[in-house]
Amino acid sequence: MLDVLVLIQARVGSTRLPGKVLLDLEGKKVIEHVVARVKRSKRISEVFVVTTINKEDLELVKLCSQKGIRIFCGSENDVLDRFYQVAKLLEPKHIVRITADCPLMDASIIDAVIDIHIKSQGDYSTNTLTELYPDGEDVEVFTFESLKKAWKEANLISEREHVTPYIRNNKNLFKHAELKYSKDLHDKRWTLDNNEDFEFIKIIYRNEFFSMDDILKFLDQHPDVEKINNHINRNEGYQKSLRDDNLYNNKMEA
């Protein structure tokens, strides 16, 4: 049985920036950088990219196969099921969820959330319950049993598309633990969803920064760089799913 399995959620068909995980970034594809940065973690056992069975994701599957990156294909929209099916095969004790639009991920944050999760002996641990970290440094850790329970019981569109809302929103069913940063950096946007994000990330990569502290120091010295994409709202995808929940509930009540 694996101890800590990392699942990197990825697909080619992004609506805001199609093909973003396969964009060229300093000689490699974005997904390669994400996997490499995650593998700098000292606390993980295995890393899988989890994508869909759609034809458009075959290019991603081919790339991962060529680069020796382990990959699993499952449902496009029911991402909760995608996670559960691969976890059921591998039987890890704990699962780390990372999204492939985070090419500035700091592995030390992954380790810190895992440490809190293990020490708390909880069901779910994250650095996102209170948004203090930059957008793009999001880490979630949960037990396989929690994932299994969510897979069985979650019904809302947002709960199936985003994997963890059922666990996050039911504190009476799941024990939570949280990693908080000492400062409020939630307005810093380090994720990849739009062309402006990519322009920002390319500048960071040209300077070969690997830690969150390195990036913060650079941005303090070059404040204009942050203006490239800091006008974009955080968690746009999840907010859309919540709107879809309302539409679905209204149809059911009609």
Secondary structure, 3 states (H helix, E strand, C coil): CCCEEEEEECCCCCCCCCCHHHCEECCEEHHHHHHHHHCCCCCCCEEEEEEECCHHHHHHHHHHHHHCCCEEEECCCCHHHHHHHHHHHHCCCEEEEEECCCCCCCHHHHHHHHHHHHHHCCCEEECCCCCCCCECCCCEEEEHHHHHHHHHHCCCHHHHHCCCHHHHHCCCCCCEEECCCCCCCCCCECCCCCHHHHHHHHHHHHCCCCCHHHHHHHHHHCHHHHHHCCCCCCCHHHHHHHHHHHHHHHHHHC
